[in-house]
């Protein structure tokens, strides 16, 4: 759940999860800046396996 806010919970767990989410969003931004076509290919392949 990278693209939605974390639901309220224990303050420490929420802070940790928001930090992890922030890192994931930063990584996603870098991937989309450098090779968006490969990300789209990966997403398509992943959806075909489900």
PDB file of N, CA, C and O in Angstrom, chain B, residues numbered from 101:
ATOM      1  N   UNK B 101       0.838  -1.180   0.000  1.00  0.00           N
ATOM      2  CA  UNK B 101       0.000   0.000   0.000  1.00  0.00           C
ATOM      3  C   UNK B 101       0.879   1.237   0.000  1.00  0.00           C
ATOM      4  O   UNK B 101       0.986   1.935   1.009  1.00  0.00           O
ATOM      5  N   UNK B 102       1.491   1.499  -1.106  1.00  0.00           N
ATOM      6  CA  UNK B 102       2.413   2.627  -1.203  1.00  0.00           C
ATOM      7  C   UNK B 102       1.680   3.923  -1.508  1.00  0.00           C
ATOM      8  O   UNK B 102       2.090   4.985  -1.039  1.00  0.00           O
ATOM      9  N   UNK B 103       0.614   3.859  -2.277  1.00  0.00           N
ATOM     10  CA  UNK B 103      -0.022   5.074  -2.776  1.00  0.00           C
ATOM     11  C   UNK B 103      -1.158   5.592  -1.905  1.00  0.00           C
ATOM     12  O   UNK B 103      -1.836   6.548  -2.283  1.00  0.00           O
ATOM     13  N   UNK B 104      -1.375   4.984  -0.759  1.00  0.00           N
ATOM     14  CA  UNK B 104      -2.407   5.494   0.148  1.00  0.00           C
ATOM     15  C   UNK B 104      -1.796   5.722   1.525  1.00  0.00           C
ATOM     16  O   UNK B 104      -0.811   5.086   1.899  1.00  0.00           O
ATOM     17  N   UNK B 105      -2.390   6.627   2.255  1.00  0.00           N
ATOM     18  CA  UNK B 105      -1.872   6.953   3.584  1.00  0.00           C
ATOM     19  C   UNK B 105      -2.070   5.772   4.528  1.00  0.00           C
ATOM     20  O   UNK B 105      -2.968   4.951   4.345  1.00  0.00           O
ATOM     21  N   UNK B 106      -1.225   5.710   5.521  1.00  0.00           N
ATOM     22  CA  UNK B 106      -1.299   4.662   6.528  1.00  0.00           C
ATOM     23  C   UNK B 106      -2.497   4.931   7.435  1.00  0.00           C
ATOM     24  O   UNK B 106      -2.747   6.072   7.823  1.00  0.00           O
ATOM     25  N   UNK B 107      -3.231   3.876   7.768  1.00  0.00           N
ATOM     26  CA  UNK B 107      -4.369   4.054   8.673  1.00  0.00           C
ATOM     27  C   UNK B 107      -3.865   4.273  10.098  1.00  0.00           C
ATOM     28  O   UNK B 107      -2.806   3.763  10.466  1.00  0.00           O
ATOM     29  N   UNK B 108      -4.608   5.020  10.893  1.00  0.00           N
ATOM     30  CA  UNK B 108      -4.175   5.324  12.263  1.00  0.00           C
ATOM     31  C   UNK B 108      -3.988   4.058  13.097  1.00  0.00           C
ATOM     32  O   UNK B 108      -4.784   3.122  13.012  1.00  0.00           O
ATOM     33  N   UNK B 109      -2.939   4.041  13.892  1.00  0.00           N
ATOM     34  CA  UNK B 109      -2.629   2.920  14.776  1.00  0.00           C
ATOM     35  C   UNK B 109      -1.706   3.442  15.862  1.00  0.00           C
ATOM     36  O   UNK B 109      -1.643   4.649  16.092  1.00  0.00           O
ATOM     37  N   UNK B 110      -1.013   2.579  16.510  1.00  0.00           N
ATOM     38  CA  UNK B 110       0.009   2.957  17.493  1.00  0.00           C
ATOM     39  C   UNK B 110       0.928   4.002  16.862  1.00  0.00           C
ATOM     40  O   UNK B 110       1.356   3.831  15.720  1.00  0.00           O
ATOM     41  N   UNK B 111       1.232   5.062  17.572  1.00  0.00           N
ATOM     42  CA  UNK B 111       2.009   6.184  17.025  1.00  0.00           C
ATOM     43  C   UNK B 111       3.379   5.747  16.522  1.00  0.00           C
ATOM     44  O   UNK B 111       3.819   6.213  15.472  1.00  0.00           O
ATOM     45  N   UNK B 112       4.055   4.873  17.240  1.00  0.00           N
ATOM     46  CA  UNK B 112       5.388   4.424  16.817  1.00  0.00           C
ATOM     47  C   UNK B 112       5.306   3.570  15.556  1.00  0.00           C
ATOM     48  O   UNK B 112       6.118   3.731  14.645  1.00  0.00           O
ATOM     49  N   UNK B 113       4.347   2.676  15.496  1.00  0.00           N
ATOM     50  CA  UNK B 113       4.171   1.836  14.313  1.00  0.00           C
ATOM     51  C   UNK B 113       3.780   2.682  13.117  1.00  0.00           C
ATOM     52  O   UNK B 113       4.247   2.446  12.003  1.00  0.00           O
ATOM     53  N   UNK B 114       2.929   3.665  13.346  1.00  0.00           N
ATOM     54  CA  UNK B 114       2.505   4.547  12.260  1.00  0.00           C
ATOM     55  C   UNK B 114       3.686   5.353  11.727  1.00  0.00           C
ATOM     56  O   UNK B 114       3.827   5.514  10.515  1.00  0.00           O
ATOM     57  N   UNK B 115       4.534   5.860  12.616  1.00  0.00           N
ATOM     58  CA  UNK B 115       5.711   6.618  12.187  1.00  0.00           C
ATOM     59  C   UNK B 115       6.653   5.732  11.385  1.00  0.00           C
ATOM     60  O   UNK B 115       7.179   6.156  10.356  1.00  0.00           O
ATOM     61  N   UNK B 116       6.869   4.506  11.846  1.00  0.00           N
ATOM     62  CA  UNK B 116       7.732   3.570  11.120  1.00  0.00           C
ATOM     63  C   UNK B 116       7.160   3.278   9.736  1.00  0.00           C
ATOM     64  O   UNK B 116       7.880   3.341   8.739  1.00  0.00           O
ATOM     65  N   UNK B 117       5.873   2.959   9.674  1.00  0.00           N
ATOM     66  CA  UNK B 117       5.242   2.631   8.395  1.00  0.00           C
ATOM     67  C   UNK B 117       5.254   3.812   7.435  1.00  0.00           C
ATOM     68  O   UNK B 117       5.446   3.622   6.234  1.00  0.00           O
ATOM     69  N   UNK B 118       5.055   5.009   7.932  1.00  0.00           N
ATOM     70  CA  UNK B 118       5.113   6.193   7.065  1.00  0.00           C
ATOM     71  C   UNK B 118       6.532   6.398   6.534  1.00  0.00           C
ATOM     72  O   UNK B 118       6.710   6.811   5.388  1.00  0.00           O
ATOM     73  N   UNK B 119       7.534   6.112   7.354  1.00  0.00           N
ATOM     74  CA  UNK B 119       8.920   6.200   6.897  1.00  0.00           C
ATOM     75  C   UNK B 119       9.204   5.202   5.789  1.00  0.00           C
ATOM     76  O   UNK B 119       9.842   5.536   4.791  1.00  0.00           O
ATOM     77  N   UNK B 120       8.728   3.977   5.966  1.00  0.00           N
ATOM     78  CA  UNK B 120       8.904   2.950   4.939  1.00  0.00           C
ATOM     79  C   UNK B 120       8.183   3.355   3.655  1.00  0.00           C
ATOM     80  O   UNK B 120       8.707   3.174   2.556  1.00  0.00           O
ATOM     81  N   UNK B 121       6.986   3.899   3.801  1.00  0.00           N
ATOM     82  CA  UNK B 121       6.205   4.351   2.641  1.00  0.00           C
ATOM     83  C   UNK B 121       6.934   5.472   1.907  1.00  0.00           C
ATOM     84  O   UNK B 121       6.955   5.510   0.677  1.00  0.00           O
ATOM     85  N   UNK B 122       7.529   6.380   2.671  1.00  0.00           N
ATOM     86  CA  UNK B 122       8.267   7.489   2.082  1.00  0.00           C
ATOM     87  C   UNK B 122       9.448   6.975   1.255  1.00  0.00           C
ATOM     88  O   UNK B 122       9.702   7.468   0.156  1.00  0.00           O
ATOM     89  N   UNK B 123      10.167   5.985   1.786  1.00  0.00           N
ATOM     90  CA  UNK B 123      11.281   5.393   1.037  1.00  0.00           C
ATOM     91  C   UNK B 123      10.789   4.734  -0.250  1.00  0.00           C
ATOM     92  O   UNK B 123      11.418   4.868  -1.299  1.00  0.00           O
ATOM     93  N   UNK B 124       9.678   4.031  -0.168  1.00  0.00           N
ATOM     94  CA  UNK B 124       9.128   3.367  -1.349  1.00  0.00           C
ATOM     95  C   UNK B 124       8.710   4.377  -2.412  1.00  0.00           C
ATOM     96  O   UNK B 124       8.929   4.153  -3.603  1.00  0.00           O
ATOM     97  N   UNK B 125       8.115   5.478  -1.992  1.00  0.00           N
ATOM     98  CA  UNK B 125       7.716   6.511  -2.952  1.00  0.00           C
ATOM     99  C   UNK B 125       8.933   7.159  -3.610  1.00  0.00           C
ATOM    100  O   UNK B 125       8.899   7.474  -4.800  1.00  0.00           O
ATOM    101  N   UNK B 126       9.998   7.356  -2.851  1.00  0.00           N
ATOM    102  CA  UNK B 126      11.234   7.917  -3.406  1.00  0.00           C
ATOM    103  C   UNK B 126      11.827   6.967  -4.440  1.00  0.00           C
ATOM    104  O   UNK B 126      12.254   7.401  -5.510  1.00  0.00           O
ATOM    105  N   UNK B 127      11.856   5.680  -4.130  1.00  0.00           N
ATOM    106  CA  UNK B 127      12.371   4.687  -5.071  1.00  0.00           C
ATOM    107  C   UNK B 127      11.509   4.644  -6.329  1.00  0.00           C
ATOM    108  O   UNK B 127      12.033   4.586  -7.441  1.00  0.00           O
ATOM    109  N   UNK B 128      10.199   4.673  -6.156  1.00  0.00           N
ATOM    110  CA  UNK B 128       9.291   4.667  -7.302  1.00  0.00           C
ATOM    111  C   UNK B 128       9.532   5.883  -8.192  1.00  0.00           C
ATOM    112  O   UNK B 128       9.531   5.773  -9.418  1.00  0.00           O
ATOM    113  N   UNK B 129       9.735   7.032  -7.574  1.00  0.00           N
ATOM    114  CA  UNK B 129       9.994   8.258  -8.330  1.00  0.00           C
ATOM    115  C   UNK B 129      11.275   8.126  -9.154  1.00  0.00           C
ATOM    116  O   UNK B 129      11.320   8.554 -10.307  1.00  0.00           O
ATOM    117  N   UNK B 130      12.303   7.538  -8.569  1.00  0.00           N
ATOM    118  CA  UNK B 130      13.561   7.346  -9.302  1.00  0.00           C
ATOM    119  C   UNK B 130      13.388   6.386 -10.464  1.00  0.00           C
ATOM    120  O   UNK B 130      13.893   6.635 -11.559  1.00  0.00           O
ATOM    121  N   UNK B 131      12.679   5.291 -10.234  1.00  0.00           N
ATOM    122  CA  UNK B 131      12.440   4.322 -11.306  1.00  0.00           C
ATOM    123  C   UNK B 131      11.687   4.991 -12.451  1.00  0.00           C
ATOM    124  O   UNK B 131      12.058   4.832 -13.614  1.00  0.00           O
ATOM    125  N   UNK B 132      10.638   5.734 -12.130  1.00  0.00           N
ATOM    126  CA  UNK B 132       9.842   6.376 -13.170  1.00  0.00           C
ATOM    127  C   UNK B 132      10.619   7.470 -13.895  1.00  0.00           C
ATOM    128  O   UNK B 132      10.328   7.759 -15.056  1.00  0.00           O
ATOM    129  N   UNK B 133      11.591   8.077 -13.242  1.00  0.00           N
ATOM    130  CA  UNK B 133      12.404   9.110 -13.887  1.00  0.00           C
ATOM    131  C   UNK B 133      13.410   8.505 -14.860  1.00  0.00           C
ATOM    132  O   UNK B 133      13.750   9.130 -15.864  1.00  0.00           O
ATOM    133  N   UNK B 134      13.889   7.302 -14.576  1.00  0.00           N
ATOM    134  CA  UNK B 134      14.974   6.727 -15.375  1.00  0.00           C
ATOM    135  C   UNK B 134      14.522   5.653 -16.362  1.00  0.00           C
ATOM    136  O   UNK B 134      15.107   5.530 -17.438  1.00  0.00           O
ATOM    137  N   UNK B 135      13.508   4.882 -16.024  1.00  0.00           N
ATOM    138  CA  UNK B 135      13.102   3.803 -16.937  1.00  0.00           C
ATOM    139  C   UNK B 135      11.614   3.467 -16.779  1.00  0.00           C
ATOM    140  O   UNK B 135      11.264   2.352 -16.391  1.00  0.00           O
ATOM    141  N   UNK B 136      10.745   4.433 -17.082  1.00  0.00           N
ATOM    142  CA  UNK B 136       9.309   4.191 -16.894  1.00  0.00           C
ATOM    143  C   UNK B 136       8.774   3.041 -17.746  1.00  0.00           C
ATOM    144  O   UNK B 136       7.864   2.329 -17.320  1.00  0.00           O
ATOM    145  N   UNK B 137       9.326   2.854 -18.939  1.00  0.00           N
ATOM    146  CA  UNK B 137       8.835   1.779 -19.800  1.00  0.00           C
ATOM    147  C   UNK B 137       9.123   0.410 -19.196  1.00  0.00           C
ATOM    148  O   UNK B 137       8.319  -0.509 -19.352  1.00  0.00           O
ATOM    149  N   UNK B 138      10.240   0.259 -18.518  1.00  0.00           N
ATOM    150  CA  UNK B 138      10.548  -1.023 -17.888  1.00  0.00           C
ATOM    151  C   UNK B 138       9.662  -1.266 -16.672  1.00  0.00           C
ATOM    152  O   UNK B 138       9.306  -2.409 -16.384  1.00  0.00           O
ATOM    153  N   UNK B 139       9.305  -0.211 -15.963  1.00  0.00           N
ATOM    154  CA  UNK B 139       8.376  -0.371 -14.839  1.00  0.00           C
ATOM    155  C   UNK B 139       7.019  -0.841 -15.355  1.00  0.00           C
ATOM    156  O   UNK B 139       6.407  -1.741 -14.779  1.00  0.00           O
ATOM    157  N   UNK B 140       6.555  -0.231 -16.436  1.00  0.00           N
ATOM    158  CA  UNK B 140       5.262  -0.621 -16.990  1.00  0.00           C
ATOM    159  C   UNK B 140       5.288  -2.068 -17.471  1.00  0.00           C
ATOM    160  O   UNK B 140       4.305  -2.794 -17.319  1.00  0.00           O
ATOM    161  N   UNK B 141       6.408  -2.487 -18.050  1.00  0.00           N
ATOM    162  CA  UNK B 141       6.556  -3.881 -18.477  1.00  0.00           C
ATOM    163  C   UNK B 141       6.489  -4.808 -17.269  1.00  0.00           C
ATOM    164  O   UNK B 141       5.810  -5.834 -17.313  1.00  0.00           O
ATOM    165  N   UNK B 142       7.185  -4.457 -16.194  1.00  0.00           N
ATOM    166  CA  UNK B 142       7.186  -5.263 -14.986  1.00  0.00           C
ATOM    167  C   UNK B 142       5.775  -5.360 -14.399  1.00  0.00           C
ATOM    168  O   UNK B 142       5.340  -6.440 -14.000  1.00  0.00           O
ATOM    169  N   UNK B 143       5.067  -4.235 -14.345  1.00  0.00           N
ATOM    170  CA  UNK B 143       3.712  -4.223 -13.799  1.00  0.00           C
ATOM    171  C   UNK B 143       2.782  -5.102 -14.636  1.00  0.00           C
ATOM    172  O   UNK B 143       1.934  -5.810 -14.094  1.00  0.00           O
ATOM    173  N   UNK B 144       2.945  -5.053 -15.950  1.00  0.00           N
ATOM    174  CA  UNK B 144       2.125  -5.887 -16.831  1.00  0.00           C
ATOM    175  C   UNK B 144       2.409  -7.361 -16.594  1.00  0.00           C
ATOM    176  O   UNK B 144       1.481  -8.166 -16.503  1.00  0.00           O
ATOM    177  N   UNK B 145       3.690  -7.724 -16.492  1.00  0.00           N
ATOM    178  CA  UNK B 145       4.060  -9.116 -16.245  1.00  0.00           C
ATOM    179  C   UNK B 145       3.531  -9.590 -14.894  1.00  0.00           C
ATOM    180  O   UNK B 145       3.076 -10.727 -14.772  1.00  0.00           O
ATOM    181  N   UNK B 146       3.588  -8.741 -13.898  1.00  0.00           N
ATOM    182  CA  UNK B 146       3.104  -9.114 -12.567  1.00  0.00           C
ATOM    183  C   UNK B 146       1.595  -9.341 -12.580  1.00  0.00           C
ATOM    184  O   UNK B 146       1.099 -10.261 -11.930  1.00  0.00           O
ATOM    185  N   UNK B 147       0.865  -8.505 -13.320  1.00  0.00           N
ATOM    186  CA  UNK B 147      -0.592  -8.668 -13.359  1.00  0.00           C
ATOM    187  C   UNK B 147      -0.987  -9.925 -14.127  1.00  0.00           C
ATOM    188  O   UNK B 147      -2.030 -10.516 -13.847  1.00  0.00           O
ATOM    189  N   UNK B 148      -0.172 -10.340 -15.086  1.00  0.00           N
ATOM    190  CA  UNK B 148      -0.456 -11.562 -15.839  1.00  0.00           C
ATOM    191  C   UNK B 148      -0.268 -12.800 -14.975  1.00  0.00           C
ATOM    192  O   UNK B 148      -0.918 -13.820 -15.203  1.00  0.00           O
ATOM    193  N   UNK B 149       0.619 -12.721 -13.983  1.00  0.00           N
ATOM    194  CA  UNK B 149       0.888 -13.867 -13.113  1.00  0.00           C
ATOM    195  C   UNK B 149      -0.177 -14.034 -12.039  1.00  0.00           C
ATOM    196  O   UNK B 149      -0.289 -15.109 -11.450  1.00  0.00           O
ATOM    197  N   UNK B 150      -0.952 -13.009 -11.776  1.00  0.00           N
ATOM    198  CA  UNK B 150      -1.975 -13.085 -10.717  1.00  0.00           C
ATOM    199  C   UNK B 150      -3.218 -13.782 -11.165  1.00  0.00           C
ATOM    200  O   UNK B 150      -4.162 -13.921 -10.387  1.00  0.00           O
TER     201      UNK B 150
END
